[in-house]
């Protein structure tokens, strides 16, 4: 990370430790969306480059997670020069009920907001600050609106029975995990919509979850020591079920992607 948002774009993908990535098609599609916004030229053969590099990648250690999380993650970074770098790591294990602190969201100009780019250090710093305060994650606010999580997409179940997540137009990342499980949540009878998530919405929420390629689906119990709703409720249950199905069916090799 150089401090220049347009120096790099990246994504973090679940990896099986072999030749398959979870929802690879969705991650490559997001690469193209973000590249267009950041005026970035991607290599024409990006999937081939990535999957060939996976064959050479070393297993970074023994998995420590259970069945509801992917065993490994790989960060795929693309420099403006066209250089592609893969950094694999063991996925971290998370508690069954997560806690968060609130921090001010970093602000970038225009098309940079809502992309995974080369000035990601504020998000990395937010993770460290959460650890220093004994929390699992930081939630990032622009004044009184929840914009994003340091490594996750927050989703709340409101008292009206609708699930809401932060608007990408206001700086939230377009979550691949949400894209994967959205249909499963809605087919279980919970509408899910983007919205401006205010502090009052968080405090009245029936429950909250956080989503991510590494996290999967996790329940969030507290923000700044305030209890949020009733954790592990209906939203968590249907989201987790949809995620578990993806972990069983959505792994893709290069052949799957091209076929």
Backbone torsions as a table, in degrees:
resi	resn	phi	psi	omega
1	UNK	NA	125.3	-170.8
2	UNK	-104.5	-12.5	-171.8
3	UNK	94.0	-10.6	176.2
4	UNK	-101.9	110.9	-176.6
5	UNK	-55.9	-32.5	-175.4
6	UNK	-91.6	13.6	177.8
7	UNK	-85.2	-19.8	-175.0
8	UNK	-160.0	149.6	163.2
9	UNK	-124.9	152.4	-176.6
10	UNK	-152.0	167.4	170.9
11	UNK	-146.7	155.5	175.1
12	UNK	-116.0	122.6	-170.8
13	UNK	-120.0	143.6	171.5
14	UNK	-68.9	137.4	-175.7
15	UNK	-129.6	138.8	-178.7
16	UNK	-85.8	0.5	-177.6
17	UNK	87.2	-0.9	179.1
18	UNK	-122.0	-114.7	-176.1
19	UNK	-118.4	19.2	-176.5
20	UNK	-125.6	143.2	174.5
21	UNK	-117.5	149.1	179.6
22	UNK	-82.2	125.8	178.1
23	UNK	54.0	45.0	-178.3
24	UNK	-57.1	-36.7	-178.9
25	UNK	-60.6	-38.7	-178.9
26	UNK	-71.5	-36.6	178.4
27	UNK	-67.9	-41.7	178.1
28	UNK	-67.6	-35.5	176.7
29	UNK	-63.4	-40.4	178.3
30	UNK	-67.7	-36.9	174.1
31	UNK	-52.0	-46.3	-177.3
32	UNK	-67.3	-39.6	177.8
33	UNK	-62.8	-46.3	-177.6
34	UNK	-70.7	-35.5	178.2
35	UNK	-62.8	-39.8	178.3
36	UNK	-64.1	-41.1	-179.3
37	UNK	-67.9	-34.0	-177.4
38	UNK	-97.2	9.9	179.1
39	UNK	53.4	56.4	-170.9
40	UNK	-120.0	132.3	177.5
41	UNK	-95.7	120.1	177.8
42	UNK	-89.1	149.5	172.8
43	UNK	-58.4	140.3	-178.4
44	UNK	-62.0	-33.3	-176.7
45	UNK	-105.7	39.0	-175.4
46	UNK	-54.9	-48.3	179.8
47	UNK	-57.6	-42.4	179.3
48	UNK	-62.1	-41.8	179.0
49	UNK	-60.7	-45.6	-176.8
50	UNK	-65.8	-49.2	-175.8
51	UNK	-70.7	-30.4	173.7
52	UNK	-66.6	-38.2	177.8
53	UNK	-67.2	-33.2	177.9
54	UNK	-60.6	-37.6	179.8
55	UNK	-60.2	-34.3	-177.6
56	UNK	-89.3	-10.8	-174.0
57	UNK	-69.7	141.0	177.4
58	UNK	-86.9	141.4	174.5
59	UNK	-65.6	124.3	-172.9
60	UNK	-80.2	-0.8	-179.6
61	UNK	151.7	-177.9	179.2
62	UNK	-81.4	139.4	177.9
63	UNK	-61.6	146.5	179.8
64	UNK	-121.0	-1.1	-175.1
65	UNK	-93.7	169.5	176.0
66	UNK	-102.1	-168.3	-168.0
67	UNK	-65.3	-19.3	-176.2
68	UNK	-89.8	8.6	175.9
69	UNK	-135.1	151.1	175.4
70	UNK	-70.1	147.2	-176.1
71	UNK	-69.2	-35.0	-175.6
72	UNK	-135.2	159.6	171.7
73	UNK	-126.4	153.0	172.5
74	UNK	-135.7	127.0	173.7
75	UNK	-86.3	125.5	176.6
76	UNK	-108.4	111.9	-179.4
77	UNK	-113.4	140.7	179.7
78	UNK	-125.4	117.9	178.4
79	UNK	-79.2	160.5	178.9
80	UNK	-61.3	-26.7	177.5
81	UNK	-69.8	-13.2	-176.6
82	UNK	101.2	-7.3	178.9
83	UNK	-65.5	134.1	179.3
84	UNK	-112.1	129.3	-178.6
85	UNK	-125.8	132.9	175.8
86	UNK	-112.8	129.9	178.0
87	UNK	-125.0	101.8	179.6
88	UNK	-84.4	153.7	175.3
89	UNK	-153.7	159.8	174.3
90	UNK	-73.3	134.6	177.6
91	UNK	-69.5	140.7	-179.5
92	UNK	-82.7	151.8	178.0
93	UNK	-92.7	140.3	-176.5
94	UNK	-119.4	152.2	178.1
95	UNK	-67.9	160.1	-177.7
96	UNK	-69.3	-21.8	176.5
97	UNK	-133.5	114.7	-172.7
98	UNK	-94.0	154.7	176.4
99	UNK	-121.0	153.3	-176.7
100	UNK	-136.4	157.1	167.1
101	UNK	-116.9	160.2	178.5
102	UNK	-101.9	138.3	177.0
103	UNK	-136.7	160.9	174.8
104	UNK	-71.2	135.8	179.8
105	UNK	-74.5	140.1	171.8
106	UNK	-66.4	145.2	-177.6
107	UNK	-116.8	128.5	175.1
108	UNK	-123.1	164.9	-176.0
109	UNK	-79.5	147.3	164.2
110	UNK	37.8	-117.0	-171.9
111	UNK	-70.8	-14.2	179.9
112	UNK	-69.3	-38.0	-177.8
113	UNK	-61.4	132.1	178.8
114	UNK	87.0	8.7	174.4
115	UNK	-115.1	161.2	172.9
116	UNK	-95.7	109.6	-165.4
117	UNK	-133.3	-174.6	-171.2
118	UNK	-80.4	-0.4	177.6
119	UNK	-114.4	55.6	-172.6
120	UNK	-89.9	-0.1	-175.3
121	UNK	-57.1	-37.5	177.0
122	UNK	-57.6	-33.8	176.6
123	UNK	-70.7	-40.1	177.6
124	UNK	-64.0	-42.4	177.8
125	UNK	-61.8	-39.6	179.9
126	UNK	-61.2	-37.0	177.7
127	UNK	-63.6	-43.1	-179.2
128	UNK	-67.1	-38.3	178.4
129	UNK	-63.6	-40.0	176.6
130	UNK	-58.6	-46.3	179.4
131	UNK	-60.1	-43.5	-179.3
132	UNK	-60.5	-28.6	-179.2
133	UNK	-97.4	10.6	176.7
134	UNK	75.2	18.3	179.0
135	UNK	-106.4	167.4	-179.1
136	UNK	-88.1	-36.9	-176.5
137	UNK	-144.1	164.2	168.8
138	UNK	-108.4	137.7	169.9
139	UNK	-103.4	136.1	-168.1
140	UNK	-107.9	125.6	-173.9
141	UNK	-116.6	141.5	168.4
142	UNK	-107.2	101.6	-169.5
143	UNK	57.7	-116.9	-177.0
144	UNK	-102.7	16.1	-179.0
145	UNK	-109.7	132.5	175.7
146	UNK	-76.8	121.6	-174.9
147	UNK	-101.3	-41.6	-171.4
148	UNK	-167.6	176.0	170.0
149	UNK	-116.0	159.4	-175.3
150	UNK	-65.5	-24.2	178.1
151	UNK	-146.9	21.1	-169.7
152	UNK	-157.6	163.9	170.7
153	UNK	-102.7	117.5	175.7
154	UNK	-80.3	141.3	177.8
155	UNK	-135.9	133.3	178.2
156	UNK	-119.4	151.5	172.3
157	UNK	-101.3	114.4	-176.6
158	UNK	-81.0	168.4	180.0
159	UNK	-66.0	-15.8	177.7
160	UNK	-85.3	1.8	178.6
161	UNK	85.5	3.0	179.1
162	UNK	-101.1	139.0	174.5
163	UNK	-90.2	137.1	-178.2
164	UNK	-126.6	146.8	175.5
165	UNK	-134.4	158.8	-176.1
166	UNK	-64.2	149.0	-178.0
167	UNK	-74.3	125.2	172.3
168	UNK	-57.2	-30.3	179.2
169	UNK	-66.4	-16.2	179.5
170	UNK	-107.7	12.6	172.8
171	UNK	118.0	-8.0	179.3
172	UNK	-73.1	146.5	174.8
173	UNK	-72.8	142.2	176.0
174	UNK	-77.5	102.2	-169.0
175	UNK	-72.3	125.1	175.0
176	UNK	-69.5	-36.5	179.0
177	UNK	-63.4	-43.8	176.8
178	UNK	-61.4	-41.9	179.6
179	UNK	-59.3	-35.3	-178.3
180	UNK	-72.4	-35.5	-171.1
181	UNK	-107.1	-1.8	-175.7
182	UNK	-57.2	-47.1	-178.6
183	UNK	-60.8	-40.1	179.3
184	UNK	-64.5	-37.9	177.9
185	UNK	-65.6	-46.6	-177.0
186	UNK	-70.0	-35.4	179.4
187	UNK	-68.6	-19.8	175.7
188	UNK	-85.5	1.7	173.9
189	UNK	100.3	10.8	177.5
190	UNK	-110.9	107.6	174.3
191	UNK	-63.0	146.6	179.1
192	UNK	-132.5	129.2	-172.8
193	UNK	-138.5	153.6	170.8
194	UNK	-81.8	151.0	-178.2
195	UNK	-163.3	165.6	170.1
196	UNK	-81.9	111.6	-175.2
197	UNK	-90.4	106.2	-179.0
198	UNK	-90.6	165.5	179.2
199	UNK	-60.1	-37.6	-179.9
200	UNK	-64.4	-35.2	176.7
201	UNK	-65.6	-40.8	179.2
202	UNK	-63.0	-42.2	-175.1
203	UNK	-71.4	-25.0	179.1
204	UNK	-98.6	0.3	-175.2
205	UNK	-60.5	144.3	175.5
206	UNK	-70.3	-34.6	176.0
207	UNK	-169.1	166.1	175.4
208	UNK	-135.3	147.0	172.3
209	UNK	-129.8	163.6	173.1
210	UNK	-128.7	144.8	-173.3
211	UNK	-124.8	146.0	174.3
212	UNK	-175.0	161.9	-179.5
213	UNK	-60.5	-35.9	177.5
214	UNK	-86.8	-45.0	-179.3
215	UNK	-66.0	-35.6	-167.4
216	UNK	73.6	-122.7	176.0
217	UNK	-122.1	120.8	-179.8
218	UNK	-130.9	148.3	177.2
219	UNK	-82.6	139.6	176.5
220	UNK	-109.9	124.7	-174.5
221	UNK	-103.3	-30.0	-175.4
222	UNK	-142.9	147.7	168.5
223	UNK	-128.3	119.1	-178.4
224	UNK	54.0	36.4	177.8
225	UNK	83.8	-5.6	177.7
226	UNK	-89.3	128.6	178.2
227	UNK	-71.0	134.1	-179.6
228	UNK	-111.2	108.8	173.8
229	UNK	55.7	-151.1	179.0
230	UNK	-115.2	103.9	-175.8
231	UNK	-64.3	161.0	177.9
232	UNK	61.4	32.4	178.9
233	UNK	-85.1	-156.2	-172.8
234	UNK	-64.0	-40.8	179.1
235	UNK	-60.4	-47.3	179.1
236	UNK	-59.7	-44.3	-175.6
237	UNK	-63.8	-44.8	-177.8
238	UNK	-74.8	-35.1	177.9
239	UNK	-66.1	-41.5	179.0
240	UNK	-64.8	-41.4	178.7
241	UNK	-61.4	-42.3	178.6
242	UNK	-65.4	-38.6	178.9
243	UNK	-67.0	-42.7	179.3
244	UNK	-60.3	-38.0	177.1
245	UNK	-63.4	-41.1	178.1
246	UNK	-63.9	-39.4	178.7
247	UNK	-63.9	-22.9	178.9
248	UNK	-89.9	-25.1	-168.1
249	UNK	-125.7	-11.0	-167.3
250	UNK	-106.0	13.2	177.3
251	UNK	-74.3	137.3	-175.0
252	UNK	-132.1	133.5	169.8
253	UNK	-94.3	177.1	176.4
254	UNK	-61.8	-38.8	179.4
255	UNK	-63.2	-40.2	177.2
256	UNK	-62.7	-41.2	-177.3
257	UNK	-66.6	-39.8	-176.6
258	UNK	-82.6	-19.9	-176.0
259	UNK	-88.4	NA	NA
